[in-house]
Amino acid sequence: MTNTPRFTVPHISRRFLLQSSALALGAAALPSGLLAQGKTVVTHSNWRSTEMPDIFLKVFEDYRKANPNVDLQVEEIGFIEYIKKMELSGQAGALPDTFELWVPTQLARFVEEGWIAPLDELVDADKAAGNDILGSYEPWADKGYKGSTYVLPSLGLTNVLLWNRTAFKEAGLPDRAPETIDEMLEFAMKLNKPPEMYGLGLDGNGPELWLALAWMFYANETRIGRVGGDFQINKPRAVETVQFIVDLVNKHGVVPSFTTTDFEKLRSSFAAGRVAMMPDWNGVPAVIEGLKPTFEWAISPLPKGKTTGAMLMGGDSTYAISAHSKNKKAAWEFIKVLAGHDTQQAIADKWPFLITRKEIWDEVQKGTVGTSDSLKIALEQSRRPNAYDTYSEMPPQLLQAVDIFRTELHGVVANQQTAQAGMDKVAAQWADLYQQWDDSYGDLGDRYTR
């Protein structure tokens, strides 16, 4: 199954912000004046509206019109600075009433520090009134931590394969994506004409390199992090997968500049026709379309190894309520709007995010959502066997954990150590991170509940 996207949106994404200069904090700071006369004040912070300003401007305006007795005060910050500021605000006891929360690096810490409020009573009250909030979301969507609900999920992600249909035709390949990993390598070698074009692009250096690599572990019937209390990254099949990735770079030469390349470089290279295939997150067609490639291209589910595989993250964007909020009921009603049907549908009309609400997927299947063609492929990928949340398997100190893996992987690529030695080092250093966590907060246990 292939698809050539036919929608156009601005070229901006959170992944771009991760690699860009930090945005200034003062552009849209929270109002500092007195409470509006006779109104309930709800303060809110997020990064998503910096990426989708038109969509969220309407969401905020519609909410204000529908709730004239609420003074909604919104702070909008680019992703990198947002993550930093929310951490500092939590430490200072100064979090806004509601805020966007990135599950991989924030949920566990914010709960353990007592910075966010559990939502169980609010969920139960709505359910008793006939509104089953949690039942509206896909099972994979992150909603809680250690048995309690703390967030309402909005957007998730899986990964798909982008491929250059024009280059495939010119190389005499079938007009379809490779169906197996072996075939992916075969196609990549036939497409490979460096430096003009490389057969395959992989992110080996960016902060989200797992979007390019995790699925190959899962397709090889192995895992990445700590599963059932046991580290997987240095097990035989995981090491075999690492060696396969290294061989793509060193032995076969089909991957360009692996240790210095991130997704922004790869996306630009793909759009310029210099990379023929590239695994990436399912929302990337909107980014590629914004780069205006001059050739025909498509997206497909990922190739199969011993089985299928995909990274599946349900908590790319969620909404929480501060533990110190004095207006939790009003805050609850607001985050229900942010994670609700109308907001998610408006996003899906322009961006092929992995939407968390079930009814939106019904509309996708009917083809009534603007990005239905791309989302159908993402849905197919997300519902395949062996689609796991990589981040939930890794230490909560996620950015440190990624840095450790990247450093040791680069050592393997540079022939400074074997794949086994490198992954043994990763497992040992990740064990230290877990121990640091346990020393501060106790046993992590079952990290997320869905």
N, C-alpha and C positions, 0 to 999 in steps of 0.2 A: 504494500500500500504506500503510495507516495502522495505528495501534496506540494503544490506551488502556492505559497501564500499570496493573497490578493488584497492585503490591507496595508495601510500606511500609517505609521505613528512616529512621533519624534524619537530620535536615537538618544535615549537616556535610560539608564538602568542603575539599580543599586550596585551591581557589579562594577559599573563604570565609576561610581562614587568611591568604591573601595580602593580603586587604583588612582584616583584623582586627588588634586589638592583639596583640603578640607574646606567646606563652605563656612562662611562667616556665621556666627551665632546670632548676631544682632539684627539680621534682616527681618525676622518676624518674631521677635521676642514676645513673651506673654505680657499683656497689659498690666501695669503696676498700680492702677488707680483703685479707688474704693469700690466696694461691691455695688453693682447696679441697684438702684432703689427698687425694692419690692421683688427682686428677681433672685432665683437660685443660680449661683455661679458654678459652672462646670469648667474646669481647666483641662486642656488636652494637649499632648505633645505627640508628634509623629514624624517619620521620615517619608512615608509613602506619598504624601501630597506634594513633595518636592519633585517626585518622579511623574506624577499624574495630576498636575495642577488643575486642569479643566474638570476632571472627574470629581476630585475632592472639594473643589470650590463649590460645586453644585450640591454635593452631599451636605456640606456645612451650612450653606444657604437654606436648603430645604428643611434641615433640622431646625434652624432658627425660626423659620416661618411657621413650622408646625408646633413649636414650643416657645411661644412668645414670653413665657414666664421664666425661661432659662437664659442666662447670659453665658453663652458658649465662647470661651477664650482659647484660641488655638495657637500653638507654637509649632512652627515647621522648620526642621533642621535636616540637612543632608546626612546620609547614613553614618558615615564614620564619626562625625562629631556628635551625632545623636547618641550612639552607643556610649561614647565617653561621658556625655553630659548626664545620661540617665544613671550611670554608675555613681557619679559624683552627687547627683540629686538624692539617690537612695541613701548614700552615706550621711547626707546632711538632713535627712528627714524632710526633704523638700520636693518630693515627686508630685506631679500634677494629679488631679483626680483620676484621670484616665490617660493611658498612653499605649503606644504601639510597643510591643515587646518581641524581640527576636529570640525564639526559643533556644537555639543551640548554645548561645553564650550567656543568656540572661535568666531563663526561667528558674533553673535550680538555685542559682545564687540569690536571686531576688526572693524566692520562697524561704530559703534557709536563713536569710538575714531579716525576714519578717517585713519586707518592703511592700509586698503586694497582698491584697485581701483574697481569702478563699471565696469562691462564688457559690458554694454548695447550697446555702440557704436561699439565695436568689434564684438559683436554678430550680430548686424544689418548689418554691412558691409559685413560679411560673408554671411548672408541671402540674401542680395541684389545680391551677386555674385553666388547665387544658392546653398549655403551650409547652410542648416538649422541645426545649431549645437544643439540647445536645443531640437529640434524635434527628435534627435537621442536617447534621454534618456527616461527611464521609468518615468511615471507621478509622482511616489512617491519620486523620487530622489531630494534631496535638491539642489537648484541652486541659491537661492537668499534670500533677506531679505527686508521686507517692500516694495515690488513692483519692486525692481531692482535686476539684476543678478550680483552676486559677485563671484561665484565659478563654476567650472565644476566638476560634481560628478563622482567619480570613483567606490567606493564600498559602499554597504549598508549592512544591516543585517535584518533578521527576526529570529524567534526561532523555533526549532523543538524538538521532543522527542526522546531521545536515550533509547533503551531498550535491555536487555540481553536476547536474544532468547533462549540460553541454559537454563538459570534459569527459564524462562517461561515454557519450556517443562518439566523440572524437577518438577515444582510445579503443573503440570497438567493444565496449562492455555492454551488458544488458541494461535496459532502461529501468533499473530498479536498484535499490540499495543492497549491499551484501547481506546475505541471510545468516551467515555464520562468521565467527571471528577468523577462522582460517580463510574464508572467502574475502573478508575485509583486508587481510594481509595480501592476498593474491591481487585484489583490485588495486590496493595501494601501490604495489610494486609496478603494475601496468600503467598507473597514472603518474608515477613518480618521474619527474623531469627537472631535477634541481639545477639551478636555483629558481627557474621560472615557475615551477609548480612542484609541491610535495604531495605525496599520496594521502597523508593523514596528519591532522593537527591535534596535538594534545597539550593541555595546560600542565606544565611541570613546575611552575614557579609561583603561580598566583595563590592568594589566600583561600581560594575555593577550588583547588586542584582536584578535589574528590569528585566534582561534577564531571570531570573528564576520565577519571580513573576507577571510581568505586564499582561501576557496573561490571568491569572486567573481573574483579574479584568474585562478585556474586554469580557471574556467568560461569565461573570456574568452580562453583559449589563450595565456596569458602566465604569467610567473613573478614572483618577488618579489626574491630576493636575488642572489647571485653564482653564475652557472651557467656552467661551462666557462671560468671566469676573467673573465666579462663580467657587469657589473651589469645587472639586468633592471628594477629598480624605476622607472627613468626612461625606459624604452622606450615607444613609442607606445601599445601596448595596455595597459600597466600604468598609464600616465597616464590613458588613457581610462577605466579601471576606477576610479581615484581620483576622476575627475570624476563618474562615475555615482554613487558613494557620496556625494559632496558634494551632488549634485543631489537625492538622496533626502532629505537634510536641509533644504537651502535652497530648492530649486525646488518640490519636491512636498510637503514638510512632513509626511511620514509617519513620521519618526523623532524621538522625543522626546529632548531634552537630550543630543545626541550627544557633545559635548565634555566633559560632566561626568558621563557615565553609564558605570558599569562593570557587570560581569555580576551582581553581587549586587543592585544596584538593578533591573536588568532582570528577573531571576528573580522578585523580589518583585512587580514590576509585572505580569509575565505571570500569576503565580499569583493576583493580585488582579483580573485581567480588564482591565487598563489597557493592555496590549500584546497585539495579536492574533496576531503571528507573531514568532519569534525563532530565529535560528541559534545553536547552542550545541554544546558537546561532548557526545558520545554518552552519557555517564554522568549527564547532568543530569536525566533523568526521575526518578531517585531523590531529587534535591533538590526538584524541583517537587512530587512526591508528599508529601514531608515538610511542605510549606507548605500542604497541604490546600486546593487550589482548589475552588470550589463549582460549577464548570462542567465540561463534557466537553471533553477535550483529547486530542491525539494527537501522535505524532512520525512523520516521513517522511524519505526521502532528500532531499537538497538539490535545488533547481530547476536546470534546465539552461540554460546560456548558449550560446555557440558550441559548447561541448562540456560534459561534466559536470566537476565540480571538487570537491575536498575537501582540507582540511588533514589530513594523516595523520602522526601522531607515534608512533613505535614505542618511544621511550625515556622515557615519562612516569615510569616507576618501574623501576629495575634494581638489581641487587645486585653489589657489588664486594668484593674482598679487599685489605686494606692491604698495601702493599709491605713493611712492617715486621712483619707478622704472623709470630709464631714457630710458629703452628699452622695452616699453610695447608691441610693435608689436612683437618683437622677443620672449618676455615672453609669449605672447598669443599663438604663434605658438608652443611653447614648451609644455604648459599645454594642448593643444589640443592633443598632442601625449600621454601625461601621462594619459589622460582620454579617449583616443581613442580606436578604435576597436582592434588593434593588441595587445596593452598592456593589455586590459581587457581579451582578449582571452587567452593570455599567462598565466595570473593569474588564470583564470577559469580552465585551463588544469590541474592545480595542487591543487588549493584551492577552495573549494565550497563557495566563497563569493557570496553575493547577488549583482551580476554585474548590473551596471546601464544602460548599452546600450541595446536597444531593439533587435538589430540584433544578439547579443550574445545569447539571449534567444531563437531565432529561431534555432540557431545551437545546443543549449542544447536540444531542443525538438527533433531534428534529431538524437541526441546521438553522435554527432561528437566532443564534448568537453570532456576532460578527466574526469571531475567530474559530468557529465551529470546526472547520477542516483541520486546523492545527491541533485543537483541543481533543478531537477524536483520536488522533495518534497518541497524544499524551495520556489519554484515558486508557487506551489499549496497553501502552507501556506500563502504566502504574498498576494495572490489574494482572500483570503477568506474575508467575511464580518468582520467588527470590528477588523481590523488590524490598530493600531494607533501608531504614533510616541510619545512614552512616554516622551522623553526628550523635545520635543517642547511644551508640556503642563506644564512643570515645570519651576521654576524660572531660569533665565539665569545663576545664580550662582549655577550651577548644582551640583558640588561636595559638597557644603554646604547643598544644598537641600537634597541630598541623605543621608548625615550624620544625618540630622535632622530626616528623616523618619526612618533610621536604629535605632537610639537611642530610639525613642518612641516605635517602634515595639518591640525592645528587652525588654522594660518595660512591654509591654503586655504579652510577652512570659513568663516573670518572675513573672507574676501575681501581678505586682506592680500597675497596672491600667487597666481599661477596654479598649477594642478595641475602643469604642467611645471616651473615654477620651484621649487616645493616639493620635487618628487621629484628634481630635479637636486641640490638641497642634501642630500637624504637619501643619494644615491649618493656624493657627495663626502665626507660625514662617515663613511659606512660604509667607504669606501676608507681613510680615516685609521685607523679601528679595525683593519682588516686589516693595515695597515702597522705599527701598534703591536704586533700579534700576531707578525708576521713578524720584527720587530726583536728580540723576546724569544725566540721559539721556532723561527724558520725558517718556510719555506713550509708553509702549512696543508695544501695538496694536497687529496686525496680525504679528506674529514673523517671520515666514518663508513663502516664496512663492515657489511653486514647479513647 
